[in-house]
């Protein structure tokens, strides 16, 4: 369920183990991975905006254990 909820994708790589941040395309570039850092002061605003878009802990982690957490958030 989690992979479905997160719209996850699996890939199969070659036999030589390489960390994801070391992968390069045929041109030798590393443009497949982007790191975004959210400033601590903006975390609450981002959570609120994501929630308005229907993205929250329950939609990303749809296990039963997160249902109660989501109910508490909605009732606040």
PyMOL Python script that loads the backbone (N, CA, C, O; Angstrom):
from pymol import cmd

cmd.read_pdbstr("""\
ATOM      1  N   UNK A   1       0.824  -1.199   0.000  1.00  0.00           N
ATOM      2  CA  UNK A   1       0.000   0.000   0.000  1.00  0.00           C
ATOM      3  C   UNK A   1       0.865   1.257   0.000  1.00  0.00           C
ATOM      4  O   UNK A   1       0.528   2.238  -0.663  1.00  0.00           O
ATOM      5  N   UNK A   2       1.981   1.239   0.741  1.00  0.00           N
ATOM      6  CA  UNK A   2       2.824   2.430   0.825  1.00  0.00           C
ATOM      7  C   UNK A   2       3.409   2.775  -0.538  1.00  0.00           C
ATOM      8  O   UNK A   2       3.416   3.944  -0.924  1.00  0.00           O
ATOM      9  N   UNK A   3       3.896   1.790  -1.268  1.00  0.00           N
ATOM     10  CA  UNK A   3       4.470   2.049  -2.591  1.00  0.00           C
ATOM     11  C   UNK A   3       3.397   2.632  -3.511  1.00  0.00           C
ATOM     12  O   UNK A   3       3.669   3.560  -4.273  1.00  0.00           O
ATOM     13  N   UNK A   4       2.192   2.096  -3.441  1.00  0.00           N
ATOM     14  CA  UNK A   4       1.090   2.616  -4.250  1.00  0.00           C
ATOM     15  C   UNK A   4       0.757   4.051  -3.850  1.00  0.00           C
ATOM     16  O   UNK A   4       0.607   4.913  -4.716  1.00  0.00           O
ATOM     17  N   UNK A   5       0.640   4.316  -2.549  1.00  0.00           N
ATOM     18  CA  UNK A   5       0.288   5.652  -2.066  1.00  0.00           C
ATOM     19  C   UNK A   5       1.348   6.676  -2.442  1.00  0.00           C
ATOM     20  O   UNK A   5       1.022   7.823  -2.748  1.00  0.00           O
ATOM     21  N   UNK A   6       2.611   6.275  -2.423  1.00  0.00           N
ATOM     22  CA  UNK A   6       3.695   7.189  -2.743  1.00  0.00           C
ATOM     23  C   UNK A   6       3.994   7.214  -4.242  1.00  0.00           C
ATOM     24  O   UNK A   6       4.915   7.897  -4.690  1.00  0.00           O
ATOM     25  N   UNK A   7       3.202   6.460  -5.011  1.00  0.00           N
ATOM     26  CA  UNK A   7       3.413   6.340  -6.444  1.00  0.00           C
ATOM     27  C   UNK A   7       4.859   5.949  -6.726  1.00  0.00           C
ATOM     28  O   UNK A   7       5.518   6.509  -7.602  1.00  0.00           O
ATOM     29  N   UNK A   8       5.334   4.965  -5.952  1.00  0.00           N
ATOM     30  CA  UNK A   8       6.728   4.523  -6.027  1.00  0.00           C
ATOM     31  C   UNK A   8       7.057   3.823  -7.321  1.00  0.00           C
ATOM     32  O   UNK A   8       6.189   3.262  -7.989  1.00  0.00           O
ATOM     33  N   UNK A   9       8.320   3.867  -7.657  1.00  0.00           N
ATOM     34  CA  UNK A   9       8.826   3.224  -8.861  1.00  0.00           C
ATOM     35  C   UNK A   9      10.082   2.458  -8.474  1.00  0.00           C
ATOM     36  O   UNK A   9      10.912   2.958  -7.715  1.00  0.00           O
ATOM     37  N   UNK A  10      10.219   1.259  -8.989  1.00  0.00           N
ATOM     38  CA  UNK A  10      11.414   0.474  -8.738  1.00  0.00           C
ATOM     39  C   UNK A  10      12.232   0.405 -10.020  1.00  0.00           C
ATOM     40  O   UNK A  10      11.683   0.359 -11.121  1.00  0.00           O
ATOM     41  N   UNK A  11      13.516   0.398  -9.866  1.00  0.00           N
ATOM     42  CA  UNK A  11      14.391   0.246 -11.027  1.00  0.00           C
ATOM     43  C   UNK A  11      15.381  -0.876 -10.753  1.00  0.00           C
ATOM     44  O   UNK A  11      15.645  -1.221  -9.601  1.00  0.00           O
ATOM     45  N   UNK A  12      15.916  -1.432 -11.812  1.00  0.00           N
ATOM     46  CA  UNK A  12      16.937  -2.459 -11.699  1.00  0.00           C
ATOM     47  C   UNK A  12      18.204  -1.881 -12.302  1.00  0.00           C
ATOM     48  O   UNK A  12      18.216  -1.427 -13.446  1.00  0.00           O
ATOM     49  N   UNK A  13      19.266  -1.906 -11.519  1.00  0.00           N
ATOM     50  CA  UNK A  13      20.540  -1.367 -11.981  1.00  0.00           C
ATOM     51  C   UNK A  13      21.490  -2.510 -12.312  1.00  0.00           C
ATOM     52  O   UNK A  13      21.182  -3.680 -12.083  1.00  0.00           O
ATOM     53  N   UNK A  14      22.623  -2.161 -12.842  1.00  0.00           N
ATOM     54  CA  UNK A  14      23.614  -3.174 -13.200  1.00  0.00           C
ATOM     55  C   UNK A  14      24.193  -3.833 -11.955  1.00  0.00           C
ATOM     56  O   UNK A  14      23.853  -3.445 -10.837  1.00  0.00           O
ATOM     57  N   UNK A  15      25.049  -4.808 -12.130  1.00  0.00           N
ATOM     58  CA  UNK A  15      25.563  -5.600 -11.013  1.00  0.00           C
ATOM     59  C   UNK A  15      26.556  -4.863 -10.134  1.00  0.00           C
ATOM     60  O   UNK A  15      26.721  -5.213  -8.965  1.00  0.00           O
ATOM     61  N   UNK A  16      27.209  -3.865 -10.663  1.00  0.00           N
ATOM     62  CA  UNK A  16      28.195  -3.131  -9.865  1.00  0.00           C
ATOM     63  C   UNK A  16      27.467  -2.196  -8.903  1.00  0.00           C
ATOM     64  O   UNK A  16      26.768  -1.288  -9.353  1.00  0.00           O
ATOM     65  N   UNK A  17      27.610  -2.392  -7.604  1.00  0.00           N
ATOM     66  CA  UNK A  17      26.884  -1.536  -6.660  1.00  0.00           C
ATOM     67  C   UNK A  17      27.440  -0.104  -6.644  1.00  0.00           C
ATOM     68  O   UNK A  17      28.630   0.116  -6.419  1.00  0.00           O
ATOM     69  N   UNK A  18      26.556   0.846  -6.886  1.00  0.00           N
ATOM     70  CA  UNK A  18      26.927   2.264  -6.885  1.00  0.00           C
ATOM     71  C   UNK A  18      25.868   2.998  -6.075  1.00  0.00           C
ATOM     72  O   UNK A  18      24.675   2.733  -6.228  1.00  0.00           O
ATOM     73  N   UNK A  19      26.289   3.908  -5.224  1.00  0.00           N
ATOM     74  CA  UNK A  19      25.327   4.704  -4.464  1.00  0.00           C
ATOM     75  C   UNK A  19      24.571   5.625  -5.409  1.00  0.00           C
ATOM     76  O   UNK A  19      25.108   6.051  -6.431  1.00  0.00           O
ATOM     77  N   UNK A  20      23.332   5.929  -5.069  1.00  0.00           N
ATOM     78  CA  UNK A  20      22.493   6.734  -5.952  1.00  0.00           C
ATOM     79  C   UNK A  20      23.094   8.109  -6.215  1.00  0.00           C
ATOM     80  O   UNK A  20      22.935   8.653  -7.308  1.00  0.00           O
ATOM     81  N   UNK A  21      23.783   8.679  -5.228  1.00  0.00           N
ATOM     82  CA  UNK A  21      24.358  10.005  -5.428  1.00  0.00           C
ATOM     83  C   UNK A  21      25.662   9.964  -6.228  1.00  0.00           C
ATOM     84  O   UNK A  21      26.249  11.009  -6.508  1.00  0.00           O
ATOM     85  N   UNK A  22      26.118   8.765  -6.595  1.00  0.00           N
ATOM     86  CA  UNK A  22      27.314   8.637  -7.425  1.00  0.00           C
ATOM     87  C   UNK A  22      26.979   8.274  -8.871  1.00  0.00           C
ATOM     88  O   UNK A  22      27.876   8.240  -9.713  1.00  0.00           O
ATOM     89  N   UNK A  23      25.718   8.003  -9.176  1.00  0.00           N
ATOM     90  CA  UNK A  23      25.320   7.642 -10.529  1.00  0.00           C
ATOM     91  C   UNK A  23      25.488   8.819 -11.478  1.00  0.00           C
ATOM     92  O   UNK A  23      25.254   9.970 -11.107  1.00  0.00           O
ATOM     93  N   UNK A  24      25.892   8.521 -12.697  1.00  0.00           N
ATOM     94  CA  UNK A  24      26.058   9.554 -13.725  1.00  0.00           C
ATOM     95  C   UNK A  24      25.405   9.067 -15.008  1.00  0.00           C
ATOM     96  O   UNK A  24      25.315   7.862 -15.247  1.00  0.00           O
ATOM     97  N   UNK A  25      24.949  10.005 -15.833  1.00  0.00           N
ATOM     98  CA  UNK A  25      24.386   9.617 -17.123  1.00  0.00           C
ATOM     99  C   UNK A  25      25.522   9.385 -18.124  1.00  0.00           C
ATOM    100  O   UNK A  25      26.694   9.457 -17.753  1.00  0.00           O
ATOM    101  N   UNK A  26      25.189   9.110 -19.375  1.00  0.00           N
ATOM    102  CA  UNK A  26      26.203   8.814 -20.387  1.00  0.00           C
ATOM    103  C   UNK A  26      27.154   9.979 -20.639  1.00  0.00           C
ATOM    104  O   UNK A  26      28.272   9.774 -21.111  1.00  0.00           O
ATOM    105  N   UNK A  27      26.718  11.204 -20.326  1.00  0.00           N
ATOM    106  CA  UNK A  27      27.567  12.382 -20.512  1.00  0.00           C
ATOM    107  C   UNK A  27      28.419  12.676 -19.278  1.00  0.00           C
ATOM    108  O   UNK A  27      29.149  13.666 -19.253  1.00  0.00           O
ATOM    109  N   UNK A  28      28.331  11.828 -18.259  1.00  0.00           N
ATOM    110  CA  UNK A  28      29.108  12.026 -17.044  1.00  0.00           C
ATOM    111  C   UNK A  28      28.503  13.039 -16.082  1.00  0.00           C
ATOM    112  O   UNK A  28      29.167  13.480 -15.144  1.00  0.00           O
ATOM    113  N   UNK A  29      27.241  13.410 -16.309  1.00  0.00           N
ATOM    114  CA  UNK A  29      26.571  14.393 -15.458  1.00  0.00           C
ATOM    115  C   UNK A  29      25.753  13.704 -14.376  1.00  0.00           C
ATOM    116  O   UNK A  29      25.316  12.565 -14.540  1.00  0.00           O
ATOM    117  N   UNK A  30      25.553  14.404 -13.276  1.00  0.00           N
ATOM    118  CA  UNK A  30      24.721  13.908 -12.179  1.00  0.00           C
ATOM    119  C   UNK A  30      23.482  14.789 -12.055  1.00  0.00           C
ATOM    120  O   UNK A  30      23.301  15.450 -11.033  1.00  0.00           O
ATOM    121  N   UNK A  31      22.646  14.810 -13.053  1.00  0.00           N
ATOM    122  CA  UNK A  31      21.476  15.688 -13.024  1.00  0.00           C
ATOM    123  C   UNK A  31      20.176  14.940 -12.729  1.00  0.00           C
ATOM    124  O   UNK A  31      19.094  15.477 -12.970  1.00  0.00           O
ATOM    125  N   UNK A  32      20.261  13.733 -12.222  1.00  0.00           N
ATOM    126  CA  UNK A  32      19.075  12.934 -11.945  1.00  0.00           C
ATOM    127  C   UNK A  32      18.590  13.069 -10.505  1.00  0.00           C
ATOM    128  O   UNK A  32      17.494  12.625 -10.164  1.00  0.00           O
ATOM    129  N   UNK A  33      19.410  13.681  -9.674  1.00  0.00           N
ATOM    130  CA  UNK A  33      19.090  13.752  -8.261  1.00  0.00           C
ATOM    131  C   UNK A  33      19.221  15.190  -7.788  1.00  0.00           C
ATOM    132  O   UNK A  33      20.240  15.842  -8.016  1.00  0.00           O
ATOM    133  N   UNK A  34      18.182  15.675  -7.128  1.00  0.00           N
ATOM    134  CA  UNK A  34      18.195  17.050  -6.639  1.00  0.00           C
ATOM    135  C   UNK A  34      17.872  17.023  -5.149  1.00  0.00           C
ATOM    136  O   UNK A  34      16.914  16.374  -4.728  1.00  0.00           O
ATOM    137  N   UNK A  35      18.663  17.719  -4.362  1.00  0.00           N
ATOM    138  CA  UNK A  35      18.406  17.799  -2.929  1.00  0.00           C
ATOM    139  C   UNK A  35      17.779  19.153  -2.617  1.00  0.00           C
ATOM    140  O   UNK A  35      18.324  20.201  -2.963  1.00  0.00           O
ATOM    141  N   UNK A  36      16.638  19.113  -1.965  1.00  0.00           N
ATOM    142  CA  UNK A  36      15.959  20.331  -1.550  1.00  0.00           C
ATOM    143  C   UNK A  36      16.027  20.428  -0.033  1.00  0.00           C
ATOM    144  O   UNK A  36      15.686  19.477   0.670  1.00  0.00           O
ATOM    145  N   UNK A  37      16.459  21.554   0.461  1.00  0.00           N
ATOM    146  CA  UNK A  37      16.522  21.772   1.899  1.00  0.00           C
ATOM    147  C   UNK A  37      15.482  22.819   2.269  1.00  0.00           C
ATOM    148  O   UNK A  37      15.507  23.943   1.767  1.00  0.00           O
ATOM    149  N   UNK A  38      14.574  22.438   3.148  1.00  0.00           N
ATOM    150  CA  UNK A  38      13.524  23.350   3.588  1.00  0.00           C
ATOM    151  C   UNK A  38      13.986  23.991   4.887  1.00  0.00           C
ATOM    152  O   UNK A  38      14.274  23.285   5.853  1.00  0.00           O
ATOM    153  N   UNK A  39      14.060  25.309   4.927  1.00  0.00           N
ATOM    154  CA  UNK A  39      14.472  25.975   6.171  1.00  0.00           C
ATOM    155  C   UNK A  39      13.510  25.632   7.310  1.00  0.00           C
ATOM    156  O   UNK A  39      12.298  25.554   7.111  1.00  0.00           O
ATOM    157  N   UNK A  40      14.062  25.433   8.487  1.00  0.00           N
ATOM    158  CA  UNK A  40      13.253  25.051   9.647  1.00  0.00           C
ATOM    159  C   UNK A  40      12.072  26.004   9.846  1.00  0.00           C
ATOM    160  O   UNK A  40      10.976  25.567  10.197  1.00  0.00           O
ATOM    161  N   UNK A  41      12.286  27.278   9.627  1.00  0.00           N
ATOM    162  CA  UNK A  41      11.223  28.272   9.833  1.00  0.00           C
ATOM    163  C   UNK A  41      10.068  28.092   8.847  1.00  0.00           C
ATOM    164  O   UNK A  41       8.971  28.596   9.087  1.00  0.00           O
ATOM    165  N   UNK A  42      10.299  27.385   7.745  1.00  0.00           N
ATOM    166  CA  UNK A  42       9.265  27.224   6.725  1.00  0.00           C
ATOM    167  C   UNK A  42       8.564  25.868   6.792  1.00  0.00           C
ATOM    168  O   UNK A  42       7.635  25.625   6.022  1.00  0.00           O
ATOM    169  N   UNK A  43       8.983  24.986   7.687  1.00  0.00           N
ATOM    170  CA  UNK A  43       8.427  23.631   7.746  1.00  0.00           C
ATOM    171  C   UNK A  43       6.916  23.646   7.988  1.00  0.00           C
ATOM    172  O   UNK A  43       6.182  22.943   7.294  1.00  0.00           O
ATOM    173  N   UNK A  44       6.446  24.416   8.938  1.00  0.00           N
ATOM    174  CA  UNK A  44       5.007  24.454   9.243  1.00  0.00           C
ATOM    175  C   UNK A  44       4.210  24.939   8.041  1.00  0.00           C
ATOM    176  O   UNK A  44       3.145  24.399   7.740  1.00  0.00           O
ATOM    177  N   UNK A  45       4.718  25.949   7.359  1.00  0.00           N
ATOM    178  CA  UNK A  45       4.019  26.474   6.174  1.00  0.00           C
ATOM    179  C   UNK A  45       3.969  25.422   5.066  1.00  0.00           C
ATOM    180  O   UNK A  45       2.937  25.249   4.417  1.00  0.00           O
ATOM    181  N   UNK A  46       5.092  24.713   4.848  1.00  0.00           N
ATOM    182  CA  UNK A  46       5.116  23.663   3.829  1.00  0.00           C
ATOM    183  C   UNK A  46       4.140  22.550   4.171  1.00  0.00           C
ATOM    184  O   UNK A  46       3.414  22.068   3.301  1.00  0.00           O
ATOM    185  N   UNK A  47       4.120  22.137   5.440  1.00  0.00           N
ATOM    186  CA  UNK A  47       3.179  21.089   5.847  1.00  0.00           C
ATOM    187  C   UNK A  47       1.741  21.522   5.599  1.00  0.00           C
ATOM    188  O   UNK A  47       0.927  20.740   5.109  1.00  0.00           O
ATOM    189  N   UNK A  48       1.435  22.755   5.932  1.00  0.00           N
ATOM    190  CA  UNK A  48       0.093  23.277   5.729  1.00  0.00           C
ATOM    191  C   UNK A  48      -0.271  23.285   4.245  1.00  0.00           C
ATOM    192  O   UNK A  48      -1.374  22.887   3.871  1.00  0.00           O
ATOM    193  N   UNK A  49       0.651  23.734   3.408  1.00  0.00           N
ATOM    194  CA  UNK A  49       0.388  23.769   1.966  1.00  0.00           C
ATOM    195  C   UNK A  49       0.230  22.364   1.393  1.00  0.00           C
ATOM    196  O   UNK A  49      -0.660  22.122   0.577  1.00  0.00           O
ATOM    197  N   UNK A  50       1.086  21.439   1.816  1.00  0.00           N
ATOM    198  CA  UNK A  50       0.955  20.053   1.360  1.00  0.00           C
ATOM    199  C   UNK A  50      -0.370  19.458   1.812  1.00  0.00           C
ATOM    200  O   UNK A  50      -1.018  18.735   1.056  1.00  0.00           O
ATOM    201  N   UNK A  51      -0.774  19.759   3.041  1.00  0.00           N
ATOM    202  CA  UNK A  51      -2.046  19.256   3.550  1.00  0.00           C
ATOM    203  C   UNK A  51      -3.212  19.768   2.702  1.00  0.00           C
ATOM    204  O   UNK A  51      -4.152  19.024   2.421  1.00  0.00           O
ATOM    205  N   UNK A  52      -3.151  21.026   2.301  1.00  0.00           N
ATOM    206  CA  UNK A  52      -4.206  21.579   1.430  1.00  0.00           C
ATOM    207  C   UNK A  52      -4.230  20.873   0.075  1.00  0.00           C
ATOM    208  O   UNK A  52      -5.268  20.840  -0.587  1.00  0.00           O
ATOM    209  N   UNK A  53      -3.107  20.314  -0.339  1.00  0.00           N
ATOM    210  CA  UNK A  53      -3.027  19.564  -1.592  1.00  0.00           C
ATOM    211  C   UNK A  53      -3.396  18.087  -1.402  1.00  0.00           C
ATOM    212  O   UNK A  53      -3.372  17.301  -2.349  1.00  0.00           O
ATOM    213  N   UNK A  54      -3.738  17.728  -0.154  1.00  0.00           N
ATOM    214  CA  UNK A  54      -4.127  16.347   0.125  1.00  0.00           C
ATOM    215  C   UNK A  54      -2.948  15.426   0.379  1.00  0.00           C
ATOM    216  O   UNK A  54      -3.077  14.205   0.282  1.00  0.00           O
ATOM    217  N   UNK A  55      -1.798  16.003   0.705  1.00  0.00           N
ATOM    218  CA  UNK A  55      -0.605  15.209   0.997  1.00  0.00           C
ATOM    219  C   UNK A  55      -0.297  15.360   2.476  1.00  0.00           C
ATOM    220  O   UNK A  55       0.027  16.450   2.946  1.00  0.00           O
ATOM    221  N   UNK A  56      -0.401  14.255   3.203  1.00  0.00           N
ATOM    222  CA  UNK A  56      -0.126  14.275   4.634  1.00  0.00           C
ATOM    223  C   UNK A  56       0.426  12.913   5.039  1.00  0.00           C
ATOM    224  O   UNK A  56       0.575  12.030   4.195  1.00  0.00           O
ATOM    225  N   UNK A  57       0.725  12.737   6.305  1.00  0.00           N
ATOM    226  CA  UNK A  57       1.339  11.501   6.771  1.00  0.00           C
ATOM    227  C   UNK A  57       0.484  10.280   6.427  1.00  0.00           C
ATOM    228  O   UNK A  57       1.023   9.229   6.077  1.00  0.00           O
ATOM    229  N   UNK A  58      -0.818  10.405   6.521  1.00  0.00           N
ATOM    230  CA  UNK A  58      -1.693   9.269   6.236  1.00  0.00           C
ATOM    231  C   UNK A  58      -1.709   8.918   4.753  1.00  0.00           C
ATOM    232  O   UNK A  58      -1.784   7.740   4.402  1.00  0.00           O
ATOM    233  N   UNK A  59      -1.640   9.918   3.878  1.00  0.00           N
ATOM    234  CA  UNK A  59      -1.649   9.600   2.441  1.00  0.00           C
ATOM    235  C   UNK A  59      -0.310   9.045   1.977  1.00  0.00           C
ATOM    236  O   UNK A  59      -0.253   8.294   1.003  1.00  0.00           O
ATOM    237  N   UNK A  60       0.765   9.407   2.665  1.00  0.00           N
ATOM    238  CA  UNK A  60       2.089   8.906   2.293  1.00  0.00           C
ATOM    239  C   UNK A  60       2.383   7.577   2.985  1.00  0.00           C
ATOM    240  O   UNK A  60       3.006   6.693   2.397  1.00  0.00           O
ATOM    241  N   UNK A  61       1.936   7.436   4.231  1.00  0.00           N
ATOM    242  CA  UNK A  61       2.117   6.205   5.005  1.00  0.00           C
ATOM    243  C   UNK A  61       0.740   5.714   5.437  1.00  0.00           C
ATOM    244  O   UNK A  61       0.313   6.006   6.554  1.00  0.00           O
ATOM    245  N   UNK A  62       0.026   4.969   4.571  1.00  0.00           N
ATOM    246  CA  UNK A  62      -1.380   4.651   4.820  1.00  0.00           C
ATOM    247  C   UNK A  62      -1.639   3.503   5.794  1.00  0.00           C
ATOM    248  O   UNK A  62      -2.692   2.868   5.725  1.00  0.00           O
ATOM    249  N   UNK A  63      -0.710   3.227   6.689  1.00  0.00           N
ATOM    250  CA  UNK A  63      -0.941   2.160   7.654  1.00  0.00           C
ATOM    251  C   UNK A  63      -1.939   2.617   8.719  1.00  0.00           C
ATOM    252  O   UNK A  63      -2.101   3.808   8.981  1.00  0.00           O
ATOM    253  N   UNK A  64      -2.591   1.643   9.311  1.00  0.00           N
ATOM    254  CA  UNK A  64      -3.614   1.911  10.320  1.00  0.00           C
ATOM    255  C   UNK A  64      -3.072   2.756  11.468  1.00  0.00           C
ATOM    256  O   UNK A  64      -3.799   3.583  12.019  1.00  0.00           O
ATOM    257  N   UNK A  65      -1.813   2.560  11.834  1.00  0.00           N
ATOM    258  CA  UNK A  65      -1.241   3.292  12.976  1.00  0.00           C
ATOM    259  C   UNK A  65      -1.256   4.807  12.776  1.00  0.00           C
ATOM    260  O   UNK A  65      -1.194   5.555  13.752  1.00  0.00           O
ATOM    261  N   UNK A  66      -1.336   5.267  11.534  1.00  0.00           N
ATOM    262  CA  UNK A  66      -1.324   6.703  11.274  1.00  0.00           C
ATOM    263  C   UNK A  66      -2.724   7.321  11.210  1.00  0.00           C
ATOM    264  O   UNK A  66      -2.864   8.542  11.136  1.00  0.00           O
ATOM    265  N   UNK A  67      -3.738   6.491  11.239  1.00  0.00           N
ATOM    266  CA  UNK A  67      -5.111   7.002  11.178  1.00  0.00           C
ATOM    267  C   UNK A  67      -5.409   7.881  12.387  1.00  0.00           C
ATOM    268  O   UNK A  67      -5.942   8.980  12.234  1.00  0.00           O
ATOM    269  N   UNK A  68      -5.070   7.410  13.588  1.00  0.00           N
ATOM    270  CA  UNK A  68      -5.342   8.184  14.801  1.00  0.00           C
ATOM    271  C   UNK A  68      -4.594   9.515  14.788  1.00  0.00           C
ATOM    272  O   UNK A  68      -5.139  10.541  15.196  1.00  0.00           O
ATOM    273  N   UNK A  69      -3.345   9.500  14.321  1.00  0.00           N
ATOM    274  CA  UNK A  69      -2.579  10.747  14.233  1.00  0.00           C
ATOM    275  C   UNK A  69      -3.285  11.742  13.317  1.00  0.00           C
ATOM    276  O   UNK A  69      -3.366  12.931  13.625  1.00  0.00           O
ATOM    277  N   UNK A  70      -3.788  11.252  12.203  1.00  0.00           N
ATOM    278  CA  UNK A  70      -4.468  12.126  11.242  1.00  0.00           C
ATOM    279  C   UNK A  70      -5.762  12.678  11.837  1.00  0.00           C
ATOM    280  O   UNK A  70      -6.078  13.851  11.642  1.00  0.00           O
ATOM    281  N   UNK A  71      -6.504  11.854  12.551  1.00  0.00           N
ATOM    282  CA  UNK A  71      -7.751  12.313  13.177  1.00  0.00           C
ATOM    283  C   UNK A  71      -7.446  13.418  14.179  1.00  0.00           C
ATOM    284  O   UNK A  71      -8.165  14.416  14.231  1.00  0.00           O
ATOM    285  N   UNK A  72      -6.384  13.258  14.979  1.00  0.00           N
ATOM    286  CA  UNK A  72      -6.008  14.274  15.949  1.00  0.00           C
ATOM    287  C   UNK A  72      -5.666  15.590  15.245  1.00  0.00           C
ATOM    288  O   UNK A  72      -6.055  16.665  15.701  1.00  0.00           O
ATOM    289  N   UNK A  73      -4.939  15.496  14.136  1.00  0.00           N
ATOM    290  CA  UNK A  73      -4.568  16.714  13.395  1.00  0.00           C
ATOM    291  C   UNK A  73      -5.803  17.438  12.890  1.00  0.00           C
ATOM    292  O   UNK A  73      -5.890  18.663  12.984  1.00  0.00           O
ATOM    293  N   UNK A  74      -6.750  16.697  12.360  1.00  0.00           N
ATOM    294  CA  UNK A  74      -7.962  17.302  11.799  1.00  0.00           C
ATOM    295  C   UNK A  74      -8.803  17.948  12.894  1.00  0.00           C
ATOM    296  O   UNK A  74      -9.423  18.987  12.667  1.00  0.00           O
ATOM    297  N   UNK A  75      -8.828  17.343  14.076  1.00  0.00           N
ATOM    298  CA  UNK A  75      -9.644  17.864  15.170  1.00  0.00           C
ATOM    299  C   UNK A  75      -9.025  19.054  15.889  1.00  0.00           C
ATOM    300  O   UNK A  75      -9.704  19.705  16.683  1.00  0.00           O
ATOM    301  N   UNK A  76      -7.775  19.350  15.638  1.00  0.00           N
ATOM    302  CA  UNK A  76      -7.125  20.501  16.303  1.00  0.00           C
ATOM    303  C   UNK A  76      -7.648  21.802  15.815  1.00  0.00           C
ATOM    304  O   UNK A  76      -7.206  22.856  16.273  1.00  0.00           O
TER     305      UNK A  76
END
""", "prot")
cmd.dss("prot")
cmd.show_as("cartoon", "prot")
cmd.util.cbc("prot")
cmd.orient("prot")
